[in-house]
Amino acid sequence: MTELQHDERVAVARLHALLELLPTALDRRLAGTGLTSFELTLLEALHEADSHRLRLSALASRTNATLPRLSRVVSGLERKGLVLRAPCEQDGRATNAVLTDAGTAAYEAARPLYDDAVRTMVLDGLDDGGVDRLASLCLDILTRLDPDRRLTVTADGAPT
């Protein structure tokens, strides 16, 4: 194997920095809502799901989370009254996360702040075609990291 070239090391270092800084910056912008960007992503997945419910395993896949992390976050959202756990009607061994009315309200209140934060911190800096190039680059990397396409975002190139 050949050693990484300088430009390759710089590209990976920038990617590491982006992955480290972006969630924290989004969380700061959402601080007044009482939600983190990950919690908002989870509420969004439930908001978009049929009957505002998903199996915990499907929710983990959709939010790119491990089941233990997802379980901790769902527990926190339960304490806030935004989500509840319910038995899965199709499979008695599975548990669903269900978005409550308070969860819908919290999601709808936080969404504009999140959208504005993403737009100002990420998207506004891209030129024409930049969003498509960013999506394509991310999908190329995600496809190599998730060859079985377990994560919803890599299934067909777009979240479902």
NUDO-983559 format. One record per atom (N, C-alpha, C): residue in three letters; x, y, z. Coordinates in steps of 0.05 Angstrom, whole numbers, always signed. Each point is the difference from the previous one (the first is absolute). Example, Ala and Ser with C-alpha at 12.3 -4.5 7.8 and 13.67 -1.06 7.14 Angstrom:
BEGIN
<'ALA', <+264, -114, +156>>
<'ALA', <-18, +24, +0>>
<'ALA', <+18, +24, +0>>
<'SER', <-7, +21, -14>>
<'SER', <+16, +24, +1>>
<'SER', <-15, +22, +14>>
//
This chain:
BEGIN
<'MET', <+16, -24, +0>>
<'MET', <-16, +24, +0>>
<'MET', <+17, +25, +0>>
<'THR', <-10, +19, -13>>
<'THR', <+15, +25, -1>>
<'THR', <-10, +19, +21>>
<'GLU', <+18, +16, +9>>
<'GLU', <-6, +20, +20>>
<'GLU', <-19, +21, -11>>
<'LEU', <-17, +11, +17>>
<'LEU', <-18, +22, -9>>
<'LEU', <+17, +24, -8>>
<'GLN', <-8, +12, -22>>
<'GLN', <+13, +24, -10>>
<'GLN', <-10, +24, +17>>
<'HIS', <+14, +22, -2>>
<'HIS', <-7, +23, +16>>
<'HIS', <-29, +9, -5>>
<'ASP', <-8, +2, -25>>
<'ASP', <-27, +9, -6>>
<'ASP', <-21, -19, +10>>
<'GLU', <+6, -26, +1>>
<'GLU', <-18, -20, +10>>
<'GLU', <-2, +3, +31>>
<'ARG', <+22, +5, +13>>
<'ARG', <-1, +4, +29>>
<'ARG', <-15, +25, +7>>
<'VAL', <+3, +21, -15>>
<'VAL', <-15, +25, +4>>
<'VAL', <-30, -5, -3>>
<'ALA', <-7, -14, -22>>
<'ALA', <-29, -6, -5>>
<'ALA', <-12, -16, +23>>
<'VAL', <+14, -20, +10>>
<'VAL', <-11, -16, +22>>
<'VAL', <+0, +16, +26>>
<'ALA', <+20, +16, +5>>
<'ALA', <+0, +17, +24>>
<'ALA', <-24, +20, -1>>
<'ARG', <-6, +10, -23>>
<'ARG', <-22, +18, -2>>
<'ARG', <-27, -14, +4>>
<'LEU', <-1, -25, -10>>
<'LEU', <-24, -16, +5>>
<'LEU', <-4, -6, +30>>
<'HIS', <+22, -8, +13>>
<'HIS', <-1, -4, +29>>
<'HIS', <-9, +25, +15>>
<'ALA', <+11, +23, -8>>
<'ALA', <-8, +25, +13>>
<'ALA', <-30, +6, -4>>
<'LEU', <-9, -4, -24>>
<'LEU', <-28, +4, -7>>
<'LEU', <-18, -18, +17>>
<'LEU', <+7, -26, +2>>
<'LEU', <-16, -19, +15>>
<'LEU', <+1, +7, +30>>
<'GLU', <+21, +12, +9>>
<'GLU', <+2, +8, +29>>
<'GLU', <-15, +26, +5>>
<'LEU', <+3, +19, -17>>
<'LEU', <-10, +27, +5>>
<'LEU', <-30, +4, -7>>
<'LEU', <-9, -12, -21>>
<'LEU', <-28, +5, -9>>
<'LEU', <-21, -8, +21>>
<'PRO', <+1, -24, +11>>
<'PRO', <-21, -6, +20>>
<'PRO', <-1, +19, +24>>
<'THR', <+24, +8, +9>>
<'THR', <+1, +18, +23>>
<'THR', <-11, +28, -8>>
<'ALA', <+7, +9, -24>>
<'ALA', <-10, +26, -9>>
<'ALA', <-31, -1, -3>>
<'LEU', <-10, -22, -11>>
<'LEU', <-29, -2, -3>>
<'LEU', <-14, -2, +27>>
<'ASP', <+12, -14, +19>>
<'ASP', <-11, -2, +27>>
<'ASP', <-1, +28, +13>>
<'ARG', <+21, +16, -4>>
<'ARG', <+0, +27, +11>>
<'ARG', <-23, +16, -11>>
<'ARG', <-5, -2, -26>>
<'ARG', <-22, +15, -12>>
<'ARG', <-27, -9, +9>>
<'LEU', <-2, -26, +8>>
<'LEU', <-26, -11, +9>>
<'LEU', <-3, +2, +31>>
<'ALA', <+19, +10, +14>>
<'ALA', <+0, -1, +29>>
<'ALA', <-26, +11, +12>>
<'GLY', <-10, +21, -11>>
<'GLY', <-25, +11, +11>>
<'GLY', <-24, -17, -2>>
<'THR', <+1, -20, -18>>
<'THR', <-23, -18, -4>>
<'THR', <+0, -23, +20>>
<'GLY', <+23, -5, +14>>
<'GLY', <+2, -22, +17>>
<'GLY', <+6, -26, -14>>
<'LEU', <+6, +1, -26>>
<'LEU', <+6, -24, -16>>
<'LEU', <+28, +2, -11>>
<'THR', <+12, -23, -3>>
<'THR', <+26, -2, -15>>
<'THR', <-7, -5, -29>>
<'SER', <+20, +3, -17>>
<'SER', <-5, -5, -29>>
<'SER', <-6, -30, -4>>
<'PHE', <+12, -18, +16>>
<'PHE', <-7, -28, -3>>
<'PHE', <-29, -6, +9>>
<'GLU', <-8, +13, +22>>
<'GLU', <-28, -4, +9>>
<'GLU', <-19, +11, -22>>
<'LEU', <+7, +22, -12>>
<'LEU', <-17, +11, -22>>
<'LEU', <-1, -20, -23>>
<'THR', <+22, -12, -7>>
<'THR', <+1, -20, -21>>
<'THR', <-18, -23, +6>>
<'LEU', <+0, -9, +25>>
<'LEU', <-17, -22, +9>>
<'LEU', <-29, +8, -2>>
<'LEU', <-7, +24, +10>>
<'LEU', <-28, +9, -1>>
<'LEU', <-9, +3, -29>>
<'GLU', <+18, +9, -18>>
<'GLU', <-6, +3, -28>>
<'GLU', <-7, -28, -12>>
<'ALA', <+16, -20, +6>>
<'ALA', <-5, -26, -10>>
<'ALA', <-28, -10, +8>>
<'LEU', <-7, +4, +25>>
<'LEU', <-26, -8, +10>>
<'LEU', <-22, +17, -13>>
<'HIS', <+5, +26, -3>>
<'HIS', <-20, +18, -12>>
<'HIS', <-6, -8, -29>>
<'GLU', <+19, -10, -14>>
<'GLU', <-3, -8, -28>>
<'GLU', <-11, -29, -3>>
<'ALA', <+1, -16, +22>>
<'ALA', <-8, -28, -2>>
<'ALA', <-30, -3, +1>>
<'ASP', <-10, -22, -12>>
<'ASP', <-28, -6, +2>>
<'ASP', <-9, -2, +29>>
<'SER', <-22, +13, +6>>
<'SER', <-11, +1, +27>>
<'SER', <+19, +11, +20>>
<'HIS', <+21, +14, -9>>
<'HIS', <+20, +12, +18>>
<'HIS', <+13, -20, +19>>
<'ARG', <+5, -25, -11>>
<'ARG', <+11, -21, +16>>
<'ARG', <+20, -16, -16>>
<'LEU', <+21, -10, +13>>
<'LEU', <+19, -17, -13>>
<'LEU', <+11, -20, +21>>
<'ARG', <+7, -24, -9>>
<'ARG', <+14, -18, +17>>
<'ARG', <+26, +12, +8>>
<'LEU', <+9, -6, +24>>
<'LEU', <+25, +12, +9>>
<'LEU', <+23, -7, -18>>
<'SER', <+0, -25, -11>>
<'SER', <+22, -8, -18>>
<'SER', <-1, +17, -26>>
<'ALA', <-24, +5, -10>>
<'ALA', <-2, +16, -24>>
<'ALA', <+7, +29, +5>>
<'LEU', <-7, +10, +24>>
<'LEU', <+7, +27, +7>>
<'LEU', <+30, +3, +4>>
<'ALA', <+13, -21, +10>>
<'ALA', <+29, +1, +3>>
<'ALA', <+13, +1, -28>>
<'SER', <-10, -15, -18>>
<'SER', <+11, +0, -27>>
<'SER', <-5, +27, -13>>
<'ARG', <-23, +11, +3>>
<'ARG', <-7, +25, -13>>
<'ARG', <+16, +23, +11>>
<'THR', <+8, -1, +25>>
<'THR', <+15, +21, +13>>
<'THR', <+30, -6, +2>>
<'ASN', <+8, -22, -12>>
<'ASN', <+29, -8, +0>>
<'ASN', <+10, -4, +29>>
<'ALA', <-16, -11, +17>>
<'ALA', <+8, -4, +28>>
<'ALA', <+2, -29, +7>>
<'THR', <+16, -6, +20>>
<'THR', <+0, -27, +11>>
<'THR', <-25, -2, +17>>
<'LEU', <-9, -25, +4>>
<'LEU', <-24, -4, +17>>
<'LEU', <+4, +10, +29>>
<'PRO', <+23, -4, +12>>
<'PRO', <+4, +11, +27>>
<'PRO', <-2, +31, +1>>
<'ARG', <+12, +13, -19>>
<'ARG', <-2, +30, -1>>
<'ARG', <-28, +8, -5>>
<'LEU', <-13, -13, -19>>
<'LEU', <-28, +7, -6>>
<'LEU', <-18, -4, +25>>
<'SER', <+4, -22, +14>>
<'SER', <-16, -5, +24>>
<'SER', <+4, +22, +21>>
<'ARG', <+24, +9, +4>>
<'ARG', <+6, +22, +19>>
<'ARG', <-15, +25, -8>>
<'VAL', <+2, +7, -26>>
<'VAL', <-12, +24, -9>>
<'VAL', <-31, -1, +1>>
<'VAL', <-11, -23, -7>>
<'VAL', <-29, -4, +2>>
<'VAL', <-9, +3, +29>>
<'SER', <+15, -11, +18>>
<'SER', <-6, +2, +29>>
<'SER', <-1, +29, +8>>
<'GLY', <+19, +16, -9>>
<'GLY', <+0, +29, +6>>
<'GLY', <-24, +14, -12>>
<'LEU', <-7, -7, -24>>
<'LEU', <-23, +12, -13>>
<'LEU', <-26, -8, +13>>
<'GLU', <+0, -25, +10>>
<'GLU', <-24, -9, +16>>
<'GLU', <-3, +17, +25>>
<'ARG', <+22, +5, +14>>
<'ARG', <-2, +17, +24>>
<'ARG', <-10, +27, -6>>
<'LYS', <+6, +11, -24>>
<'LYS', <-10, +26, -8>>
<'LYS', <-29, -1, -11>>
<'GLY', <-11, -24, -3>>
<'GLY', <-27, -4, -10>>
<'GLY', <-2, +3, -30>>
<'LEU', <+22, -2, -14>>
<'LEU', <+0, +4, -29>>
<'LEU', <-4, -26, -16>>
<'VAL', <+7, -22, +13>>
<'VAL', <-1, -27, -13>>
<'VAL', <-9, -19, +21>>
<'LEU', <-14, -22, -9>>
<'LEU', <-6, -21, +19>>
<'LEU', <+6, -27, -14>>
<'ARG', <+5, -20, +16>>
<'ARG', <+5, -27, -10>>
<'ARG', <-26, -15, +1>>
<'ALA', <-5, -16, -21>>
<'ALA', <-24, -16, -1>>
<'ALA', <+7, -27, -13>>
<'PRO', <-14, -21, +8>>
<'PRO', <+5, -26, -13>>
<'PRO', <-6, +1, -30>>
<'CYS', <+16, -14, -15>>
<'CYS', <-5, -1, -29>>
<'CYS', <-23, -20, -5>>
<'GLU', <-20, +9, -14>>
<'GLU', <-23, -17, -6>>
<'GLU', <+6, -23, -19>>
<'GLN', <+19, +4, -18>>
<'GLN', <+8, -21, -19>>
<'GLN', <+19, -20, +12>>
<'ASP', <+15, +7, +20>>
<'ASP', <+20, -18, +12>>
<'ASP', <+1, +6, +30>>
<'GLY', <-12, -18, +16>>
<'GLY', <-1, +4, +29>>
<'GLY', <+27, +2, +13>>
<'ARG', <+22, -9, -13>>
<'ARG', <+27, +2, +11>>
<'ARG', <+12, +27, -4>>
<'ALA', <-11, +16, -18>>
<'ALA', <+11, +26, -7>>
<'ALA', <-14, +23, +15>>
<'THR', <+13, +22, +2>>
<'THR', <-11, +24, +12>>
<'THR', <+1, +23, -20>>
<'ASN', <-21, +15, +0>>
<'ASN', <-2, +24, -17>>
<'ASN', <+6, +25, +17>>
<'ALA', <+11, +20, -13>>
<'ALA', <+0, +27, +11>>
<'ALA', <-22, +15, -14>>
<'VAL', <-15, +15, +15>>
<'VAL', <-24, +14, -10>>
<'VAL', <+3, +29, +7>>
<'LEU', <-4, +17, -20>>
<'LEU', <+1, +29, +4>>
<'LEU', <-25, +10, +13>>
<'THR', <+2, +15, +22>>
<'THR', <-23, +10, +14>>
<'THR', <-8, +27, -13>>
<'ASP', <-23, +11, +8>>
<'ASP', <-8, +26, -9>>
<'ASP', <+20, +21, +9>>
<'ALA', <+10, -3, +24>>
<'ALA', <+21, +19, +10>>
<'ALA', <+26, -3, -17>>
<'GLY', <+6, -24, -8>>
<'GLY', <+23, -5, -17>>
<'GLY', <-3, +13, -28>>
<'THR', <-25, -2, -11>>
<'THR', <-5, +14, -25>>
<'THR', <+4, +30, +3>>
<'ALA', <-11, +11, +21>>
<'ALA', <+2, +29, +5>>
<'ALA', <+30, +8, +3>>
<'ALA', <+15, -16, +15>>
<'ALA', <+28, +7, +4>>
<'ALA', <+15, -2, -26>>
<'TYR', <-5, -20, -16>>
<'TYR', <+13, -3, -26>>
<'TYR', <-7, +24, -18>>
<'GLU', <-25, +6, -2>>
<'GLU', <-8, +23, -17>>
<'GLU', <+11, +26, +9>>
<'ALA', <+3, +4, +26>>
<'ALA', <+12, +25, +10>>
<'ALA', <+30, +1, -5>>
<'ALA', <+14, -22, +2>>
<'ALA', <+29, -1, -3>>
<'ALA', <+9, -1, -29>>
<'ARG', <-17, -10, -17>>
<'ARG', <+8, -5, -28>>
<'ARG', <+10, +25, -15>>
<'PRO', <-14, +23, +3>>
<'PRO', <+10, +24, -14>>
<'PRO', <+27, +9, +10>>
<'LEU', <+6, -3, +26>>
<'LEU', <+26, +7, +10>>
<'LEU', <+22, -18, -11>>
<'TYR', <-7, -26, -2>>
<'TYR', <+19, -19, -11>>
<'TYR', <+5, +6, -30>>
<'ASP', <-21, +4, -15>>
<'ASP', <+3, +6, -28>>
<'ASP', <+17, +25, -5>>
<'ASP', <-5, +20, +16>>
<'ASP', <+16, +25, -2>>
<'ASP', <+29, -5, +6>>
<'ALA', <+5, -16, +21>>
<'ALA', <+27, -6, +8>>
<'ALA', <+15, -15, -22>>
<'VAL', <-13, -21, -11>>
<'VAL', <+12, -15, -21>>
<'VAL', <+5, +17, -25>>
<'ARG', <-19, +17, -6>>
<'ARG', <+3, +17, -24>>
<'ARG', <+23, +19, +4>>
<'THR', <+2, +13, +23>>
<'THR', <+21, +20, +4>>
<'THR', <+28, -12, +4>>
<'MET', <+1, -23, +14>>
<'MET', <+26, -12, +5>>
<'MET', <+10, -18, -22>>
<'VAL', <-17, -11, -16>>
<'VAL', <+9, -20, -20>>
<'VAL', <-8, +8, -28>>
<'LEU', <-26, +2, -5>>
<'LEU', <-10, +2, -28>>
<'LEU', <+6, +27, -13>>
<'ASP', <-2, +22, +15>>
<'ASP', <+4, +27, -12>>
<'ASP', <+29, +3, -11>>
<'GLY', <+18, -16, +10>>
<'GLY', <+28, +2, -10>>
<'GLY', <+5, -16, -25>>
<'LEU', <-20, -14, -10>>
<'LEU', <+4, -16, -24>>
<'LEU', <-9, +15, -25>>
<'ASP', <+14, -4, -22>>
<'ASP', <-8, +13, -25>>
<'ASP', <-21, -17, -15>>
<'ASP', <-8, +9, -24>>
<'ASP', <-19, -15, -15>>
<'ASP', <+10, -29, -4>>
<'GLY', <-18, -18, +6>>
<'GLY', <+8, -28, -2>>
<'GLY', <+14, -11, +24>>
<'GLY', <+7, +17, +19>>
<'GLY', <+15, -9, +23>>
<'GLY', <-15, -20, +18>>
<'VAL', <-26, +5, +3>>
<'VAL', <-16, -19, +16>>
<'VAL', <+0, -28, -12>>
<'ASP', <-3, -1, -27>>
<'ASP', <+1, -26, -13>>
<'ASP', <+27, -13, +2>>
<'ARG', <+22, +16, -2>>
<'ARG', <+27, -11, +3>>
<'ARG', <+5, -10, +28>>
<'LEU', <-9, +16, +20>>
<'LEU', <+3, -8, +28>>
<'LEU', <-15, -26, +5>>
<'ALA', <-25, -2, -10>>
<'ALA', <-16, -24, +4>>
<'ALA', <+14, -24, -14>>
<'SER', <+10, +4, -23>>
<'SER', <+14, -21, -15>>
<'SER', <+25, -10, +14>>
<'LEU', <+17, +19, +9>>
<'LEU', <+24, -8, +15>>
<'LEU', <-7, -15, +25>>
<'CYS', <-19, +10, +15>>
<'CYS', <-8, -14, +25>>
<'CYS', <-11, -28, -6>>
<'LEU', <-16, -2, -21>>
<'LEU', <-11, -27, -7>>
<'LEU', <+22, -19, -8>>
<'ASP', <+20, +10, -15>>
<'ASP', <+22, -17, -8>>
<'ASP', <+15, -11, +25>>
<'ILE', <+4, +17, +19>>
<'ILE', <+14, -9, +24>>
<'ILE', <-18, -18, +17>>
<'LEU', <-25, +8, +3>>
<'LEU', <-19, -17, +16>>
<'LEU', <-4, -27, -13>>
<'THR', <+0, -2, -26>>
<'THR', <-4, -26, -13>>
<'THR', <+23, -19, +7>>
<'ARG', <+25, +11, +2>>
<'ARG', <+23, -17, +8>>
<'ARG', <-1, -7, +29>>
<'LEU', <-10, +18, +17>>
<'LEU', <-2, -5, +29>>
<'LEU', <-24, -18, +7>>
<'ASP', <-21, +0, -17>>
<'ASP', <-24, -15, +5>>
<'ASP', <-7, -17, -25>>
<'PRO', <+18, -19, -7>>
<'PRO', <-5, -15, -25>>
<'PRO', <-25, -16, +0>>
<'ASP', <-10, -8, +24>>
<'ASP', <-26, -15, +1>>
<'ASP', <-24, +19, -1>>
<'ARG', <+6, +26, -1>>
<'ARG', <-21, +20, -2>>
<'ARG', <-21, -3, +22>>
<'ARG', <+9, -4, +25>>
<'ARG', <-18, -2, +23>>
<'ARG', <-11, +27, +7>>
<'LEU', <+15, +21, -4>>
<'LEU', <-9, +27, +7>>
<'LEU', <-18, +10, -22>>
<'THR', <-23, +11, +8>>
<'THR', <-20, +9, -19>>
<'THR', <+12, +20, -20>>
<'VAL', <+17, +17, +9>>
<'VAL', <+10, +22, -17>>
<'VAL', <+17, -11, -23>>
<'THR', <+11, -24, +3>>
<'THR', <+16, -11, -22>>
<'THR', <-16, -19, -18>>
<'ALA', <-25, -6, +7>>
<'ALA', <-15, -20, -14>>
<'ALA', <-3, +7, -30>>
<'ASP', <-8, +24, -6>>
<'ASP', <-3, +8, -28>>
<'ASP', <+12, +27, -5>>
<'GLY', <+16, +10, +18>>
<'GLY', <+12, +26, -3>>
<'GLY', <-15, +23, +12>>
<'ALA', <-24, -6, +11>>
<'ALA', <-16, +21, +12>>
<'ALA', <-15, -12, +24>>
<'PRO', <-4, +16, +21>>
<'PRO', <-15, -10, +22>>
<'PRO', <-29, -7, -8>>
<'THR', <-11, -20, +12>>
<'THR', <-28, -7, -6>>
<'THR', <-18, +9, +21>>
//
